[in-house]
Amino acid sequence: MPKVEVPLEKWSGKVREVTLGGSGGRKGLTVGGEATLPFLSFEGAMPHPPSVAIEVSDTPASEWAAPLRQAWGDALEDPGAWAKKAAELGADLIVLRLNSAHPEQGNTGPEQAKAAAEKVLAAVNLPVVVLGPEVPEKDNEVLMAVSDLAAGQRIGLGYCMEKNYRTIAASCIANNHVALAKTPIDLNLAKQLNILISDVGLSADSIIMDPTTGALGYGLEYTYSVMERLRLAALVGDKMTAMPMFCTVGEESWRQKESKFAEGVPPTWGQHDRRSLVWEQITALALINAGADIVVLRHPKTVDAVKAAIRKLAG
Amino acid sequence: MSSQKPLHQVVFAPEGRTVRVPHDTLLVDAAAQAGLFIDIPCGGQGRCGRCQVKVEEGLTTHGESPYLSRQQMAEGWVLSCVCRVASDLKVTVPPKRERERAVTTASRKAAAPPLDWPVSPGIHRFSVELSPPSLEDPTTDLERLTVALTRRGGFSSLEVPLPIVQQLPVTLRRGDWRVNAVVEQGPTPERARLLALHPGHEPCPLWGLAVDIGTTNVVAFLVDLESGKILGQASSLNRQVARGEDVISRIIYSLKGDGLAVLQRLVMETITSLIAELTAPRPADSAHIHSVVVAANTTMSHLFLGITPRHIREEPYVPVTNRYPVVRAGELGLPLNPNAAIYTIPSIAAYVGGDITSGALTSGIYKTPALTLFMDVGTNGEIVLGNADWLMTDACSAGPAFEGAGIRCGMRAIPGAIEDITISSKTLEPTIRTIGDEPPQGICGSGMISALSEMLITGVISRSGRLNVDSMGQRMGERSRVRRGDHGPEYVFVWAQDSGTGKDISFSEVDIDNLIRAKGAIYAGIEVMLKSAGITHDMIEQVLIGGAFGQHINIEDAIQIGLLPDLPWERFKYLGNTSLSGAYNVLLSREARAKAEEVAGKMTYLELIADNSFMNEFTAALFLPHTEIDKFPSVKVLLEQGSQ
């Protein structure tokens, strides 16, 4: 057999490694570090395979679809119990969403935010990311409280957006946390925000970017393309696009009618509980192949399926 | 080892004060030691050029500066805030007024545009004396005149409009068979047309009008067609602005009911008011204007002539015409000699109009061997790339920000407009200069560029244009210029009691966003054009700039905000209103007119709407100076210095 040389791409850059946790008694998780496109191990190193996060809400998530509510059962009532169950089901990290702080969903303040975060931090020793309701003023208010509470535990705080990045970034510097920077599906905007956060003085090793997830049928290919371009830019040496990427897959796929509704949809769509899982899984797998370093999931079965797929892909 | 530096003696003229200072002392500090306090509005960073002094003898350390021409540097002029003593020195400190003037003359272009062709407007005045008719010579009045004029001008034919024929018996007899005739040559040299006939041989002026119809501003020159001299200049807001700020909203308005007629009437009214302003101080009236040349973008040209611009806005963006018929003033109802020909300079495409043809003519890009980037920045930004061998053009919508519209305190570049701002990096206090040194009324395009650049370099705004209210507010204390105002966060340039309007003059984040969008669109237009032509920045040998910035544009500021590519300063040249200059040339020279038509035909148009890379380039440019800081190495250095 003649020997065939596999053509290899030579990349000059690599993705930054960012560690969540690893201090203050919390288990460490390092993401990023890729020196090639996802899973091309013959070409370059992928030291940390993509991680799977499970999303926990500080509210009982009464609006969630039936398959999700059935899967989590009583755990929905308490973020601590929920996080504990998530850890048992194999989550690499927990993402706590402070939904109740949203002005239209309770408008709770820093005290409630701290209480929810405290429960999750006490229940698991996994790394934790806390996300505000994505209302800039409100995010500043509740995330500052959580940041101080978890000082030194190197949690993730999100989101830093173009309008409010200063406060959160400054707090990440003060308390040694990681900032999650979110921009609306655009390479330039993502890079600009990373620059702005760096200009405030937060080290680039403490930034994870969320390029905004579009679910299957709702802009998935758009997100895929922007993530791919961000990753290619990082690999050719652009330091300000070289942050690991974080995708809220569960939230986006379970928001769509295909996942949400069992009734009132065409019969050809098939069984609801199967369809909704497929929706979340396909979105997750596609984005892992686009370069996602953390996918945030909702359904335990998706967690299993995605983890199995990652094991196979990482060989 | 001794840390003691050698001392040098510095003598300051004209007072003759002398000090001894250590090697490497800043000249401005040495002067202060001698009791001479030189203002350094920029806080001593060599960024404002206001602290010039002249070194008569001795050695200093001083690099290149955009505020000093080669000649000034050769003469010994330095910026005292960055120049250090390196030997014994003799230094002249000019009085404050003179220092100010030094800045002005170094950066300002001459007001009168150059005339690149010999004066030959194709309009002639002939004073002729006819023999009166008699029974022996019963030739008709008209034939008598025609024979005399064709013989005199060497024409084979002469067309005479009916109204002149109707008045002919009176005119001839009132002047006792002596008349002044104004004759237009063309369309071929041997053919001619009579434009006006005045009884007698009293001197009468021969005027022309060059008009630049901008989307936002209309500017006109009244020109003596015999000498080529500009008798007056007037400018005014285009009255169409009330019906929409940019070309797209004008097009939409033109489609409603009698919208087209309304817009045409409004531009006629604007031009009529300019004519009135130009002729009011003169003994003769506007009937002596015998020729008009109009330069305008494609939509403005269409509206001026009452042609629908509808299809300029609809894919595939085709104007009705790029070449416009010559019309007579009487047809458009302009208060001129009704027979005056109105020539509209040809357009190139839907969004590259006669103003750019005119600008290309002025810039000389069509005849230079050097690879040239010519840009005209107004409500639309148009870009021409090329040289004598090839020309390529594109256009992007910048919005009216640089012309002073769409910005709360924005204004046209007229007396009272802030045209230059320096912010001290130490105190964050601004120093402003207004056109005509009048009390500030608002801020014009060049002032905005200068303001944005200063705010960036001093850290008043972030690279995304957000004001850092909290930390800047803390630094500035109780009377902070950075504050939350009625229009959101803002920086106050002029307090109400110092302004000519009695109100604070400030820049809000909304204003800043508009400016960033404007500069981003223009820069993206340049990038897409360069990439399509396979040209890298360093290959550009010269950048010629026209547009409505004001009297001048500070190249350094424009690079710092990412409006212009980061090239060495000496490659840039500001040409002022190139559209009007071109119209002026075409008015005075038939040869220039032929050249304009040739140049318009030669340009290749790049349609940005069809180019999917534009949006990507645009968002990349919506940052200060740009998302890719490595494209702006000189600004990168400045920002790094600033953050240290």
Chai-1 contact restraints between the chains, C-beta under 6 A:
chainA,res_idxA,chainB,res_idxB,connection_type,confidence,min_distance_angstrom,max_distance_angstrom,comment,restraint_id
A,D186,B,T619,contact,1.0,0.0,6.0,A-B,restraint_1
A,N188,B,T619,contact,1.0,0.0,6.0,A-B,restraint_2
A,N188,B,A620,contact,1.0,0.0,6.0,A-B,restraint_3
A,N188,B,T627,contact,1.0,0.0,6.0,A-B,restraint_4
A,K191,B,T627,contact,1.0,0.0,6.0,A-B,restraint_5
A,Q192,B,F623,contact,1.0,0.0,6.0,A-B,restraint_6
A,Q192,B,T627,contact,1.0,0.0,6.0,A-B,restraint_7
A,L196,B,S462,contact,1.0,0.0,6.0,A-B,restraint_8
A,L196,B,S464,contact,1.0,0.0,6.0,A-B,restraint_9
